[in-house]
């Protein structure tokens, strides 16, 4: 089974706008389309709770490909305040399923319907529990394993790829799409950019933490946090009150992959991002070291996790991922 490369991504007119790309990809119009397409896929999904070495429990969903199985597994990681059912993740999973790949969609702590599984709050430096979960799933699979992540999930993908060899985790290829590189610069970009992005994440974060507080009222009194209106202030409050980090700076640098973090990368890894991403500064990607294991593709257009080819809201990126993985599993 071989696949040709998808055509070049060249959106035109209004669809070339990074904001149109970024907003439409997660919007309700596309959600309806993705959910209709994924009905059969979701019906075959098997829920699983994976327990990490420290006792943290993470919720995931496994699918065995419906036909033409390639005997290869793709683990998929969503972005911050997304979930295994986010448009970009679910649509990519369905595309991979159709191509014969088994898939495992993993929720981070406190994402999707998983707030009840752990008393502690999610934060982006919680790498070990995600690494444990990916290693558990991969270790049980008899065949090549791939890892694909979007946005913050792309950041986790890069960190997992960096540490995979020391954990005995054999990943055939890791793909990070629109990954967070330097978190400080992401905060700066949201504060300086269109207000819609910060409002979007603030709204979703508030909903998530209201739910968490309702489940553990004896542990969390977040009323002062809810009075804050900006992501930087909200993040700093949580860091100061509910983590052991010395400061906001220490926390943000704790999950940065900038500088020489990827210099020793051994896992075969691909980064795909857009130069016009309104959230992830492209200069952060271009400044990364270039070890032999790392490939980087910077497209001129695409926004943040967008890459929509047309007004039917069909995604170029999921076919780019599919073809990359098909190439690596061709008979």
Residue pairs with C-beta under 8 A, 6 or more apart in sequence:
1 68
1 70
1 100
1 326
1 329
1 330
1 331
2 326
2 327
2 330
3 99
3 322
3 323
3 326
3 327
3 330
4 323
5 323
6 316
6 319
6 320
6 323
9 299
9 301
9 302
9 307
9 309
9 316
9 320
10 301
11 21
11 301
11 302
11 308
11 309
11 310
14 20
15 21
15 308
15 310
15 311
16 301
17 303
18 274
18 276
18 277
18 278
18 301
18 302
18 303
18 304
18 306
19 194
19 196
19 278
19 303
20 303
20 306
21 274
21 301
21 302
21 303
21 304
21 306
21 307
21 308
22 197
22 277
22 278
22 279
22 303
22 304
22 305
22 306
23 196
24 30
24 306
24 308
24 313
25 87
25 88
25 303
25 304
25 305
25 306
25 307
25 308
25 313
25 315
26 82
26 86
26 87
26 88
26 305
27 87
29 313
30 87
30 308
30 313
31 87
33 312
33 313
34 87
34 90
34 91
34 94
35 90
37 91
37 94
38 90
38 91
38 93
38 94
40 66
41 63
41 66
41 90
41 93
41 94
41 97
42 90
44 63
44 64
44 66
45 61
45 62
45 63
45 105
46 61
46 62
46 63
47 59
47 60
47 61
48 59
48 60
48 61
48 62
49 57
49 58
49 59
49 60
49 117
50 57
50 58
50 60
50 106
50 132
50 133
50 136
50 137
51 57
52 58
52 128
52 129
52 132
52 133
53 128
53 132
54 128
54 129
54 132
56 109
56 118
56 120
56 126
56 129
56 132
57 114
57 117
57 118
58 106
58 107
58 108
58 109
58 114
58 117
58 129
58 130
58 133
59 84
59 106
59 107
59 112
59 113
59 114
59 117
60 84
60 104
60 105
60 106
60 107
60 133
60 137
61 84
61 104
61 105
62 102
62 103
62 104
62 137
63 93
63 97
63 102
63 103
63 104
63 105
64 102
65 97
65 99
65 100
65 101
65 102
65 103
66 97
66 98
67 100
68 99
68 100
69 100
69 102
70 99
70 100
70 101
70 326
70 329
71 102
71 142
71 143
71 144
72 100
72 101
72 102
72 143
72 144
72 145
72 146
72 172
72 325
72 329
73 101
73 102
73 103
73 104
73 137
73 138
73 141
73 143
73 144
73 145
73 146
74 93
74 96
74 101
74 102
74 103
74 104
74 145
74 146
74 147
74 148
74 325
75 103
75 104
75 106
75 134
75 137
75 138
75 145
75 146
75 147
75 148
76 84
76 89
76 92
76 93
76 103
76 104
76 105
76 106
76 148
76 149
76 153
77 89
77 106
77 108
77 130
77 147
77 148
77 149
77 150
77 153
77 154
77 156
77 157
78 84
78 86
78 88
78 89
78 105
78 107
78 108
78 111
78 149
78 150
78 151
78 152
78 153
79 86
79 88
79 150
79 151
79 152
79 153
79 154
79 305
80 124
80 151
80 152
80 201
81 111
81 201
81 204
81 205
81 208
82 88
82 89
82 111
82 150
82 151
82 153
83 89
83 107
83 111
83 112
83 113
84 90
84 105
84 106
84 107
84 112
85 112
86 150
88 150
88 305
88 315
88 317
88 318
89 105
89 150
89 153
90 105
91 315
91 318
92 148
92 315
92 317
92 318
92 321
92 322
93 103
93 105
95 315
95 318
95 319
95 321
95 322
96 103
96 318
96 321
96 322
96 325
97 103
99 322
99 325
99 326
101 146
101 325
101 329
102 141
104 137
106 130
106 133
106 134
106 137
107 113
107 114
108 122
108 126
108 130
108 153
108 156
109 117
109 118
109 120
109 121
109 122
109 126
109 129
110 118
110 121
110 122
110 208
110 212
111 122
111 208
115 208
115 211
115 212
115 215
116 215
119 216
119 219
121 209
121 212
121 220
121 238
121 242
123 238
123 239
123 243
123 251
124 152
124 155
124 183
124 254
124 255
125 245
125 251
125 254
125 255
127 156
127 159
127 160
127 163
127 255
130 156
130 160
131 159
131 160
131 163
131 167
131 169
134 147
134 160
134 169
135 167
135 168
135 169
137 145
138 145
138 169
138 170
138 171
139 169
144 172
144 328
144 329
145 170
145 171
145 172
146 171
146 172
146 173
146 174
146 175
146 325
146 328
147 157
147 160
147 161
147 171
147 173
147 174
147 175
148 157
148 174
148 175
148 176
148 177
148 321
149 155
149 156
149 157
149 174
149 175
149 176
149 177
149 179
150 177
150 178
150 305
151 177
151 178
151 179
151 180
151 279
151 280
151 304
151 305
152 180
154 176
154 177
154 178
154 179
154 180
154 271
155 176
155 179
155 180
155 181
155 255
155 257
157 174
157 175
157 176
157 179
157 269
158 174
158 176
158 179
158 257
158 261
158 262
158 269
158 271
159 255
159 257
159 261
160 169
160 171
160 174
161 171
161 174
161 176
161 265
161 267
161 269
162 257
162 261
162 262
162 264
162 265
162 267
163 169
164 170
164 171
164 174
164 266
164 267
165 266
165 267
171 267
171 268
172 268
172 328
173 267
173 268
173 269
173 270
173 324
173 325
173 328
174 267
174 268
174 269
174 270
175 269
175 270
175 271
175 272
175 321
175 324
176 269
176 270
176 271
176 272
177 271
177 272
177 273
177 305
177 317
177 321
178 272
178 273
178 274
178 277
178 279
178 280
178 302
178 304
178 305
179 257
179 271
179 273
179 280
179 285
180 186
180 255
180 257
180 280
181 256
181 257
181 258
181 280
181 281
181 284
181 285
181 288
182 256
182 257
182 258
182 281
182 284
183 252
183 253
183 255
183 256
184 249
184 252
184 253
184 256
185 280
185 281
185 284
186 279
186 280
186 281
187 231
187 232
187 235
187 252
189 278
189 279
189 280
189 281
190 197
190 198
190 201
190 231
190 279
191 198
191 230
191 231
191 232
193 278
193 279
194 278
197 278
197 279
198 230
198 231
201 231
202 229
202 230
202 231
202 234
205 231
205 234
206 226
209 220
209 222
209 225
209 226
210 226
212 220
213 220
213 221
213 222
224 237
225 234
225 237
225 238
225 241
228 234
228 237
232 248
235 248
235 251
236 248
239 245
239 247
239 248
239 251
240 248
243 251
245 251
245 254
257 288
258 284
258 287
258 288
260 289
262 269
262 288
262 289
262 291
262 294
263 289
263 291
264 291
265 291
265 293
265 294
266 291
266 293
267 293
268 293
269 293
269 294
269 295
270 294
270 295
270 296
270 297
270 324
271 285
271 288
271 294
271 295
271 296
271 297
272 297
272 299
272 317
272 320
273 280
273 282
273 285
273 296
273 297
273 298
273 299
273 302
274 282
274 298
274 299
274 300
274 301
274 302
274 303
274 304
274 306
274 307
275 282
275 298
275 299
275 300
275 301
276 282
276 300
276 301
276 302
276 303
277 302
277 303
277 304
278 303
278 304
279 304
280 304
282 298
285 296
285 298
286 298
288 294
288 296
290 296
299 307
302 316
302 317
305 317
307 315
307 316
307 317
307 320
308 314
308 315
308 316
309 315
309 316
